[in-house]
Amino acid sequence: MPEPISESRLGMAASAQPDARMRADEMLAAMLYPSGADLAELQQGGSHLDRLLAAQQADVNGLVAEFKQARKPLQHSRG
């Protein structure tokens, strides 16, 4: 199973400050971090998903590898 989000990352994500990603002096995106309630809801959904995957005995690493393989052609075509 994937590792849970660390407390320090949750704290950063709960910050009210917008986050701007920059590359070559060009703003790519700006977003507000989710609220504490949003994060709690995401964690609850993640826990529910973990239980569903465990109940189905899903190979999470295999699913991730399959997803990455399926996305690979899309990433190269964006050039």
C-alpha positions, 0 to 999 in steps of 0.5 A, a space after each residue: 500500500 502507498 505510504 500515507 501523507 506525512 503530517 508536514 505535507 498535510 500542514 503545507 497543504 492546509 496553508 491558506 497561501 496560494 501556490 504558484 509553480 514557475 518555470 522560465 519566468 512564466 506562471 504555469 498554475 496558481 491554486 489555493 491549498 485545500 482546507 483542513 476539512 477538504 484534507 480530512 475528507 480526502 484522507 477518509 476517501 483514501 482510507 476507504 480506497 485502501 480497504 476496498 483494494 485490500 478486500 479485493 486483494 489488488 496488486 497496487 504496485 501492478 496497478 501503478 505500473 499499468 497506469 504508468 505504462 498506459 500514460 507513457 505514450 501520452 506523455 511523449 506525444 505532448 512535446 
